[in-house]
């Protein structure tokens, strides 16, 4: 009898190992994700392309009768990036009921002339008064128009302690300032949507460059004195 058991022992051990393997395959296992966790500041703080109002408040003194040098600089800076092809409406909001109401109306008329000289079509300037009794004698003139811009949500969110995190993930505010700076530096917001089409080749300049390359004489000079 012991001899029979000894002969069947290898077979029993194989069956036990096979059964254990089958049971292990059916077991419930907790998945451990390490590198697959989405943790990208571009996802947390995306750059959004959309229409946004650009505006500036220009102060007007009680005794002003026309645009001053400081006011002209402010108007020129405001309208510098105006898209003449799209020609959005420029709203000139003048105070009503303030102590400088008359001065503001004179300055606004001079301001409209400067806007037209800068390329704003005559029919794209809208005059709109606003109640400014609470401003006293220093109510400003507001200039505003809508343009396509690239922007990011407001930074400064700290919903949790950035040091109390054992998952090695970035904090909520990480990358927000970088995304805001990038959105502000790009001149054409459409560049975020896709590449521009290739421009025409400057054949004259290309010919000059190739001729210079062909005529170039390369002379090797050793940098070591023997």
KEVEXVO-462977 format. One record per residue (C-alpha): x, y, z. Coordinates in nm, 3 decimals, always signed. Example, Ala and Ser with C-alpha at 12.3 -4.5 7.8 and 13.67 -1.06 7.14 Angstrom:
2
@x=+1.230, y=-0.450, z=+0.780
@x=+1.367, y=-0.106, z=+0.714
//
This chain:
226
@x=+0.000, y=+0.000, z=+0.000
@x=+0.279, y=+0.252, z=+0.078
@x=+0.430, y=+0.163, z=-0.256
@x=+0.104, y=+0.252, z=-0.436
@x=+0.087, y=+0.590, z=-0.256
@x=+0.445, y=+0.667, z=-0.347
@x=+0.371, y=+0.601, z=-0.714
@x=+0.063, y=+0.830, z=-0.709
@x=+0.234, y=+1.111, z=-0.513
@x=+0.374, y=+1.295, z=-0.817
@x=+0.033, y=+1.286, z=-0.986
@x=-0.139, y=+1.424, z=-0.674
@x=+0.110, y=+1.708, z=-0.644
@x=+0.054, y=+1.804, z=-1.008
@x=-0.323, y=+1.805, z=-0.957
@x=-0.289, y=+2.020, z=-0.643
@x=-0.072, y=+2.275, z=-0.827
@x=-0.315, y=+2.290, z=-1.121
@x=-0.614, y=+2.340, z=-0.891
@x=-0.432, y=+2.619, z=-0.706
@x=-0.353, y=+2.792, z=-1.036
@x=-0.719, y=+2.778, z=-1.143
@x=-0.837, y=+2.917, z=-0.812
@x=-0.581, y=+3.198, z=-0.829
@x=-0.713, y=+3.297, z=-1.172
@x=-1.064, y=+3.342, z=-1.035
@x=-0.956, y=+3.544, z=-0.732
@x=-1.054, y=+3.915, z=-0.695
@x=-0.751, y=+4.145, z=-0.713
@x=-0.725, y=+4.515, z=-0.645
@x=-0.584, y=+4.702, z=-0.944
@x=-0.291, y=+4.928, z=-0.862
@x=-0.267, y=+5.226, z=-1.096
@x=+0.054, y=+5.426, z=-1.086
@x=+0.143, y=+5.596, z=-1.411
@x=-0.205, y=+5.578, z=-1.561
@x=-0.356, y=+5.841, z=-1.326
@x=-0.433, y=+6.158, z=-1.529
@x=-0.224, y=+6.427, z=-1.366
@x=-0.159, y=+6.702, z=-1.620
@x=-0.170, y=+7.077, z=-1.555
@x=-0.296, y=+7.128, z=-1.913
@x=-0.603, y=+6.927, z=-1.819
@x=-0.646, y=+7.099, z=-1.483
@x=-0.602, y=+7.449, z=-1.630
@x=-0.696, y=+7.436, z=-2.001
@x=-0.651, y=+7.733, z=-2.232
@x=-0.996, y=+7.832, z=-2.358
@x=-1.057, y=+8.031, z=-2.677
@x=-1.360, y=+8.256, z=-2.664
@x=-1.500, y=+8.606, z=-2.693
@x=-1.407, y=+8.840, z=-2.412
@x=-1.468, y=+9.209, z=-2.352
@x=-1.164, y=+9.434, z=-2.351
@x=-1.221, y=+9.756, z=-2.162
@x=-1.039, y=+10.052, z=-2.013
@x=-1.153, y=+10.336, z=-1.787
@x=-1.002, y=+10.673, z=-1.875
@x=-1.025, y=+10.938, z=-1.600
@x=-1.155, y=+11.282, z=-1.694
@x=-1.090, y=+11.597, z=-1.493
@x=-1.359, y=+11.854, z=-1.425
@x=-1.175, y=+12.116, z=-1.636
@x=-1.086, y=+11.895, z=-1.937
@x=-1.203, y=+12.014, z=-2.278
@x=-1.009, y=+11.774, z=-2.503
@x=-0.786, y=+11.468, z=-2.485
@x=-0.473, y=+11.520, z=-2.282
@x=-0.140, y=+11.355, z=-2.364
@x=-0.195, y=+11.087, z=-2.099
@x=-0.544, y=+11.016, z=-2.229
@x=-0.420, y=+10.990, z=-2.589
@x=-0.160, y=+10.733, z=-2.485
@x=-0.430, y=+10.532, z=-2.306
@x=-0.661, y=+10.539, z=-2.609
@x=-0.382, y=+10.441, z=-2.849
@x=-0.279, y=+10.150, z=-2.628
@x=-0.637, y=+10.031, z=-2.600
@x=-0.705, y=+10.032, z=-2.974
@x=-0.360, y=+9.906, z=-3.083
@x=-0.476, y=+9.544, z=-3.128
@x=-0.816, y=+9.628, z=-3.275
@x=-0.906, y=+9.382, z=-3.553
@x=-0.999, y=+9.608, z=-3.845
@x=-1.110, y=+9.313, z=-4.059
@x=-1.363, y=+9.195, z=-3.799
@x=-1.448, y=+9.555, z=-3.698
@x=-1.618, y=+9.486, z=-3.364
@x=-1.833, y=+9.762, z=-3.213
@x=-1.643, y=+10.000, z=-2.984
@x=-1.863, y=+10.128, z=-2.701
@x=-1.790, y=+10.473, z=-2.558
@x=-1.962, y=+10.500, z=-2.220
@x=-1.982, y=+10.857, z=-2.092
@x=-2.087, y=+10.956, z=-1.738
@x=-2.428, y=+11.112, z=-1.679
@x=-2.516, y=+11.303, z=-1.364
@x=-2.160, y=+11.350, z=-1.242
@x=-1.983, y=+11.679, z=-1.182
@x=-1.760, y=+11.629, z=-1.487
@x=-2.042, y=+11.532, z=-1.725
@x=-1.984, y=+11.829, z=-1.959
@x=-1.606, y=+11.778, z=-1.962
@x=-1.652, y=+11.409, z=-2.033
@x=-1.878, y=+11.481, z=-2.332
@x=-1.612, y=+11.710, z=-2.483
@x=-1.335, y=+11.456, z=-2.425
@x=-1.551, y=+11.175, z=-2.564
@x=-1.606, y=+11.365, z=-2.890
@x=-1.230, y=+11.410, z=-2.928
@x=-1.183, y=+11.045, z=-2.836
@x=-1.418, y=+10.927, z=-3.113
@x=-1.215, y=+11.122, z=-3.370
@x=-0.900, y=+10.948, z=-3.254
@x=-1.068, y=+10.607, z=-3.272
@x=-1.176, y=+10.669, z=-3.631
@x=-0.824, y=+10.785, z=-3.721
@x=-0.694, y=+10.455, z=-3.578
@x=-0.912, y=+10.253, z=-3.818
@x=-1.244, y=+10.206, z=-3.640
@x=-1.525, y=+10.243, z=-3.898
@x=-1.764, y=+10.531, z=-3.839
@x=-2.065, y=+10.304, z=-3.797
@x=-1.890, y=+10.080, z=-3.542
@x=-1.872, y=+10.338, z=-3.260
@x=-2.158, y=+10.322, z=-3.009
@x=-2.227, y=+10.602, z=-2.761
@x=-2.383, y=+10.491, z=-2.434
@x=-2.433, y=+10.702, z=-2.116
@x=-2.422, y=+10.553, z=-1.767
@x=-2.541, y=+10.687, z=-1.431
@x=-2.241, y=+10.831, z=-1.248
@x=-2.390, y=+11.047, z=-0.971
@x=-2.192, y=+10.853, z=-0.711
@x=-1.859, y=+10.928, z=-0.880
@x=-1.857, y=+11.297, z=-0.793
@x=-1.634, y=+11.505, z=-1.023
@x=-1.406, y=+11.221, z=-1.137
@x=-1.627, y=+10.981, z=-1.334
@x=-1.426, y=+10.805, z=-1.608
@x=-1.506, y=+10.736, z=-1.972
@x=-1.514, y=+10.364, z=-2.042
@x=-1.405, y=+10.220, z=-2.377
@x=-1.496, y=+9.860, z=-2.454
@x=-1.511, y=+9.613, z=-2.741
@x=-1.527, y=+9.235, z=-2.772
@x=-1.244, y=+9.029, z=-2.918
@x=-1.141, y=+8.666, z=-2.949
@x=-0.895, y=+8.587, z=-2.671
@x=-0.719, y=+8.294, z=-2.508
@x=-0.773, y=+8.271, z=-2.135
@x=-0.741, y=+8.038, z=-1.836
@x=-0.949, y=+8.015, z=-1.521
@x=-0.856, y=+8.212, z=-1.212
@x=-0.549, y=+8.095, z=-1.025
@x=-0.503, y=+8.072, z=-0.650
@x=-0.715, y=+7.769, z=-0.561
@x=-0.583, y=+7.581, z=-0.258
@x=-0.859, y=+7.336, z=-0.164
@x=-0.625, y=+7.106, z=+0.030
@x=-0.292, y=+7.103, z=+0.207
@x=-0.030, y=+7.055, z=-0.065
@x=+0.202, y=+6.874, z=+0.179
@x=-0.063, y=+6.628, z=+0.297
@x=-0.044, y=+6.405, z=-0.011
@x=+0.128, y=+6.069, z=-0.032
@x=+0.023, y=+6.001, z=-0.395
@x=+0.296, y=+6.222, z=-0.545
@x=+0.042, y=+6.425, z=-0.743
@x=+0.065, y=+6.795, z=-0.820
@x=-0.150, y=+7.040, z=-0.622
@x=-0.461, y=+7.213, z=-0.759
@x=-0.288, y=+7.542, z=-0.846
@x=+0.011, y=+7.379, z=-1.016
@x=+0.072, y=+7.512, z=-1.371
@x=-0.201, y=+7.776, z=-1.357
@x=+0.033, y=+8.077, z=-1.380
@x=+0.230, y=+7.915, z=-1.661
@x=-0.087, y=+7.856, z=-1.864
@x=-0.204, y=+8.214, z=-1.804
@x=+0.130, y=+8.357, z=-1.918
@x=+0.131, y=+8.139, z=-2.228
@x=-0.223, y=+8.246, z=-2.319
@x=-0.130, y=+8.613, z=-2.274
@x=+0.189, y=+8.592, z=-2.484
@x=+0.042, y=+8.434, z=-2.797
@x=-0.055, y=+8.713, z=-3.039
@x=-0.311, y=+8.512, z=-3.235
@x=-0.539, y=+8.294, z=-3.017
@x=-0.624, y=+8.083, z=-3.324
@x=-0.273, y=+7.935, z=-3.302
@x=-0.398, y=+7.725, z=-3.010
@x=-0.659, y=+7.567, z=-3.236
@x=-0.417, y=+7.447, z=-3.503
@x=-0.124, y=+7.543, z=-3.724
@x=-0.150, y=+7.816, z=-3.985
@x=-0.129, y=+7.737, z=-4.355
@x=+0.220, y=+7.777, z=-4.510
@x=+0.296, y=+8.119, z=-4.650
@x=+0.433, y=+8.184, z=-4.997
@x=+0.805, y=+8.124, z=-5.046
@x=+1.023, y=+8.429, z=-5.104
@x=+1.187, y=+8.308, z=-5.424
@x=+1.418, y=+8.609, z=-5.452
@x=+1.554, y=+8.565, z=-5.103
@x=+1.584, y=+8.190, z=-5.153
@x=+1.792, y=+8.242, z=-5.467
@x=+2.027, y=+8.482, z=-5.289
@x=+2.072, y=+8.241, z=-4.999
@x=+2.148, y=+7.945, z=-5.228
@x=+2.398, y=+8.148, z=-5.431
@x=+2.579, y=+8.252, z=-5.115
@x=+2.588, y=+7.889, z=-5.006
@x=+2.732, y=+7.772, z=-5.340
@x=+3.001, y=+8.041, z=-5.350
@x=+3.109, y=+7.991, z=-4.992
@x=+3.471, y=+7.883, z=-4.952
@x=+3.530, y=+7.675, z=-4.643
@x=+3.879, y=+7.679, z=-4.502
@x=+3.967, y=+7.457, z=-4.213
@x=+4.188, y=+7.609, z=-3.946
@x=+4.336, y=+7.414, z=-3.662
@x=+4.273, y=+7.548, z=-3.316
@x=+4.585, y=+7.382, z=-3.178
@x=+4.936, y=+7.523, z=-3.223
@x=+5.188, y=+7.247, z=-3.276
//
